[in-house]
Amino acid sequence: MIKTVTPMQASEWLNNGSALLIDVREPNEFHARHIAQALSLPLSHGVSSSTLPSLPIGKKLIIQCRHGSRGARACALLDGKAVKGVDVYNLEGGITGWMDAGLPIVGSETSRPGGLSLSQQVQMVFGGLIALMLLLALSGSGAGVYVALFLALAMVMGSYTGFCPVSSFLRTLPWNRSSN
């Protein structure tokens, strides 16, 4: 079972030094805006006990993303495997919940130098290609249906296996590269 923490409680833990905050969003999302105490460790780069900084026993580990779903996935990966004596929590609502609670961030809602997140870019590529292939199919080409079906199945496999060649390619583009 994934434990959650409210933004207000997380802020208190961070301010008194009893917790460490890991931001699992993509580097461009992190650079656009983040919680001041957060360390960037993108879920797409792999989150495991070996990629975490060392934590003393009793310290809490808070995982955060944009809305909470990537954070929950990272918590599931770390559940029981992080560090002995360290409790792992998902930040309720992610950075959006943090901002909704009126807590401070570095950057701003409008500061988006990296543009869309990697997952949004993948969805845009696949959605656009599927729509284009279906339009091609409607114009009489049977190949459009098969290509659209292939793309849809590729999305399903990517979500099941965690590997998506399109996201691997998009990650190499200049606007998705991290300076870290």
MIVONU-409619 format. One record per atom (N, C-alpha, C): x, y, z negated; residue in three letters. Coordinates in steps of 0.001 Angstrom, whole numbers, plus 500000, padded with zeros to 6 digits. Each point is the difference from the previous one (the first is absolute). Layout:
N
XYZALA...
This chain:
180
500845498812500000MET499155501188500000MET500887501247500000MET499707500894500902ILE500784501232500122ILE499499501015498974ILE500923500514499206LYS499668501027499014LYS500008501350500709LYS499109500884499567THR499971501349500559THR500206501014498882THR500389501195500418VAL500190501091499055VAL499414501263500629VAL499334500810499187THR499445501253500503THR501133500994500236THR499788500968500877PRO501027501019500212PRO500383500737498711PRO499029500305499154MET500302500730498759MET500878499162499067MET499681498711499857GLN500803499123499140GLN501390499824500601GLN500083499838501330ALA501298499850500668ALA500857501240499783ALA499381501174500106SER500727501248499783SER500577500054498587SER499196499578499029GLU500470499983498607GLU501190499046499848GLU499899498793500582TRP501093499028499914TRP501268500532500662TRP499834500642501159LEU501169500538500712LEU500648501129499201LEU499171500858499424ASN500532501134499241ASN500707499580498716ASN499562498889499382ASN500680499569498775ASN501084498957500271ASN500241499707501282GLY501099499111500373GLY499740498516499825GLY498734499623499795SER499717498577499785SER499663499248501282SER500050500695501152ALA499658499340501265ALA500898500486501129ALA500083499157501027LEU500695500329501245LEU498961499928501104LEU500015500977500912LEU499026500065501088LEU500673499677501326LEU499452499015500722ILE500489499624501325ILE498924500343501021ILE500361500789501006ASP499108500383501094ASP500265499049501165ASP498996499207500396VAL500190498998501052VAL499533500472501377VAL499726501301500133ARG499613500528501313ARG501225500091500904ARG499755500276501273GLU501083500143500975GLU500814501262499696GLU501268500037500428PRO500860501156499708PRO499419501339500458PRO499364500040501181ASN499446501277500461ASN498861500470499102ASN499220499072499461GLU498926500365499072GLU500596500525498695GLU501039499326499520PHE500663500401498754PHE500597501397500136PHE500683500263501117HIS500644501305500178HIS498983501126500158HIS498822499684500530ALA498968501025500152ALA499471500453498643ALA499780499046499106ARG499548500317498640ARG500160498765499137ARG500390500230498760HIS500159498891499063HIS499928500510498568HIS499844499068499100ILE500017500313498573ILE501463500179499608ILE500295501048499251ALA501388500386499712ALA500858498857499455ALA499460499181499119GLN500797498940499374GLN500092498733500849GLN499364499972501168ALA499927498774500805ALA501304499682500720ALA500296498709500075LEU501092499491500825LEU499363499363501228LEU500559500252501173SER499447499444501235SER500557498606500260SER499093499029500115LEU500352498625500355LEU498859499467500867LEU500030500306501321PRO498882499650500880PRO499669498506499993PRO498723499708499932LEU499529498621500034LEU500455499309501279LEU500047500742501103SER500405499417501286SER501468499593500018SER500792500528499078HIS501421499641499926HIS500236498836499043HIS498944499548499352GLY500105498864499084GLY500100500436498554GLY499056499570499201VAL499998500298498572VAL500156498677499264VAL501051499897499228SER500232498788499207SER500809500381498770SER500169499053499111SER500760500291498783SER501434500395500330SER500531499509501126SER501386500338500355SER500133501412500569SER498893500589500486THR500079501352500553THR499655501071498965THR499567499587498820LEU499636500958498952LEU501223500424499199LEU499989501243499511PRO501064500391499072PRO499847499193498709PRO501074499856499241SER499906499224498754SER499144500760498992SER499169499253499322LEU499075500590499033LEU500213499367498632LEU500032500830498956PRO500116499428498657PRO498694499314499591PRO500108499011499130ILE498812499307499494ILE499097501016499317ILE498711499883500261GLY499026500905499404GLY499646501186500887GLY500800500274501019LYS499699501109500912LYS498889499548500947LYS499123500901500346LYS498903499693500915LYS500425500367501422LYS499525499230500967LEU500271500267501407LEU498681500353500661LEU499917501230500534ILE498784500456500676ILE500284500002501497ILE499105499378500760ILE500113499957501453ILE498942500931500568ILE500395500785500999GLN499103501018500545GLN500111500056501517GLN498847500221500655CYS499972500212501454CYS499083501197500258CYS499327500030501144ARG499126501133500291ARG498661499880499278ARG499332498834500131HIS498682499827499381HIS499933498842499014HIS500955499091500036GLY500013498886499053GLY500115498616500609GLY499701499842501298SER500009498647500573SER501414499461500211SER500909500816500525ARG501388499531500146ARG500631499784498631ARG499635500846499049GLY500495499830498639GLY499545498675499411GLY498742499637500253ALA499480498720499508ALA500750498833500638ALA500307500119501305ARG500772498931500665ARG501385499875499381ARG500650501135499743ALA501333499970499384ALA499926499403498594ALA498966500365499240CYS499831499435498654CYS499825498486500078CYS499228499534500983ALA499796498554500164ALA501319499304500317ALA500849500643500804LEU501308499422500323LEU500898499927498766LEU499876500992499132LEU500869500085498821LEU499435499287498777LEU498718499689500027ASP499333499436498831ASP500750498789499454ASP500511500145498801GLY500715498923499336GLY501416499774500502GLY500405500771501025LYS501327499787500580LYS500914501198499817LYS499480501110499536ALA500805501226499926ALA501139499829499012ALA499769500342498800VAL501014499892498959VAL499288499505498748VAL500600499080499308LYS499397499483498762LYS499802501152499018LYS498819500035499401GLY499719501018499005GLY499573501333500577GLY499761500066501320VAL499568501239500651VAL498594499783500555VAL499076500886499639ASP498639499926500525ASP499904500829501274ASP499327499444501016VAL499850500664501297VAL498566500511500123VAL499857501268500388TYR498691500636500139TYR499874500640501376TYR498772499986500541ASN499698500716501231ASN499331501320499615ASN500473501108500567LEU499419501314499706LEU498637500109500677LEU498954500156499212GLU498636500106500532GLU499896501179500958GLU499571499733501225GLY499808501061500984GLY501270500475500668GLY501153499458499613GLY501267500395500605GLY500279501485499813GLY500772500566500936ILE500335501425499891ILE498751500857500184ILE499007499478500738THR498744500733500172THR499292500143498654THR499940498919499231GLY499409500057498663GLY500772500919499073GLY501336499979500141TRP500874500874499209TRP499661501465500280TRP499887500350501297MET499683501390500369MET498577500357499580MET499051499050500144ASP498618500255499582ASP499913500276498502ASP500928499426499228ALA500032500238498551ALA500659501337499665ALA500455500728501034GLY500620501308499783GLY501445499929499551GLY500628498851500182LEU501398499840499585LEU500929500490501108LEU501186500480499640PRO500893500628500987PRO500690498989500926PRO500288500469501205ILE500767499220500969ILE501094500877500589ILE500951499371500647VAL501033500704500760VAL499520499971501446VAL499930501157500649GLY499434500077501349GLY498568500474499888GLY499242499843501070SER498608500440499962SER499147499121500888SER498702500141499844GLU499050499221500801GLU500187500287501482GLU500365501227500335THR500137500355501415THR501401499753500533THR500951499688499122SER501368499779500449SER500150498567500477SER499970499812501314ARG500094498668500579ARG501026499997501117ARG501285500192499694PRO500992500048501054PRO500102498705500776PRO499702498882499379GLY500104498716500677GLY498739499630500744GLY498929500767499848GLY498764499672500685GLY499281498836499348GLY499535499087500829LEU499225498857499537LEU500881498959499317LEU499415499282499056SER500731498903499362SER500232498902501029SER500919499107499713LEU500313498906500917LEU498765499138500259LEU499241499699498961SER498802499175500201SER498976500725500868SER499879501321499859GLN499089500761500858GLN500479499982501449GLN501316500087500199GLN500542499951501356GLN499726498643500650GLN500171498919499239VAL499727498654500526VAL498523499881500371VAL499121500465499121GLN498566499942500284GLN499659500808501245GLN500654501163500158MET499747500833501168MET500448499300501283MET501183499390499977VAL500513499298501183VAL499077498841500361VAL499702499144499018PHE499151498841500283PHE498591500425500406PHE499418500945499281GLY498655500464500338GLY499929500591501391GLY500987500831500347GLY500034500597501337GLY500160498962501091GLY500899499042499783LEU500209498955501011LEU498781499097500153LEU499369499639498889ILE498796499161500083ILE498889500746500729ILE499799501285499671ALA498975500793500690ALA500300500094501493ALA501261500241500345LEU500395500081501406LEU499745498677500719LEU500333498891499364MET499795498684500617MET498516499688500163MET499182500397499033LEU498563499769500127LEU499398500862501107LEU500499501231500152LEU499552500833501127LEU500400499366501324LEU501199499451500046LEU500471499296501191LEU499099498798500287LEU499615499277498953ALA499112498841500165ALA498634500434500515ALA499490501124499489LEU498701500502500456LEU500031500431501461LEU501181500368500475SER500110500409501405SER500160498795500924SER499947498793499424GLY500012498809500842GLY501227499125499890GLY500996500419499285SER501209499188499871SER499867499070498797SER500017498710500260GLY499899499020498921GLY501223499987499107GLY501138500459500526ALA501242499983499220ALA499897500904498770ALA499230501071500102GLY499860500931498884GLY499459499330498750GLY499042499090500174VAL499413499289498862VAL501054499135499321VAL500803499305500801TYR501009499104499431TYR501110500776499286TYR500393501133500560VAL501032500813499345VAL499446500576498693VAL498738500469500018ALA499370500524498782ALA499909498911498939ALA499636498784500414LEU499928498879499068LEU501381499699499417LEU501016500002500844PHE501368499769499540PHE500414501054498973PHE499707501279500277LEU500363501077499076LEU499274499851498662LEU498713499651500062ALA499233499815498767ALA500574498842499181ALA500339498899500670LEU500595498857499296LEU501375500352499434LEU500758500828500714ALA501309500439499502ALA499832500805498709ALA498946500827499936MET499736500763498774MET499662499066498840MET499184498984500279VAL499632499039498961VAL501243499263499506VAL500837499534500923MET501227499293499612MET500934500917499206MET500096501257500425GLY500845500952499283GLY499543500200498570GLY498690500075499796SER499503500185498630SER500186498731499179SER499925498848500646TYR500169498728499289TYR501460499729499648TYR500904500241500948THR501416499675499782THR500791501139499382THR499479501231500113GLY500741501151499503GLY501034500511500988GLY500085499375501176PHE500952500440501026PHE499231500489501215PHE500330501202500434CYS499371500574501181CYS501092500604500869CYS500243499424501185PRO501044500540500876PRO499777501466500360PRO498741500408500124VAL499717501395500348VAL500459500924498874VAL499741499629498742SER500449500859498896SER501523499998499911SER500621498856500308SER501471499959500014SER500549500958501050SER499361500026501173PHE500427500923501056PHE499741501449499589PHE498791500286499504LEU499660501378499624LEU500917500525498897LEU500438499117499111ARG500892500407498915ARG501319500546500535ARG500423499576501204THR501278500451500564THR499906501362500671THR498790500503500229LEU499842501290500665LEU500483501127499087LEU500528501076500589PRO500655501061499210PRO499151500569498866PRO498708500203500221TRP499175500619498966TRP499689499038498852TRP500299498716500161ASN499766499030498928ASN501274499597499276ASN501124500500500449ARG501266499648499347ARG500178500830498748ARG500533499356498980SER500273500684498735SER501448500447499984SER500249501128499377SER501379500457499840SER500653499327498808SER499220499199499243ASN500545499306498825ASN500688498741500419ASN
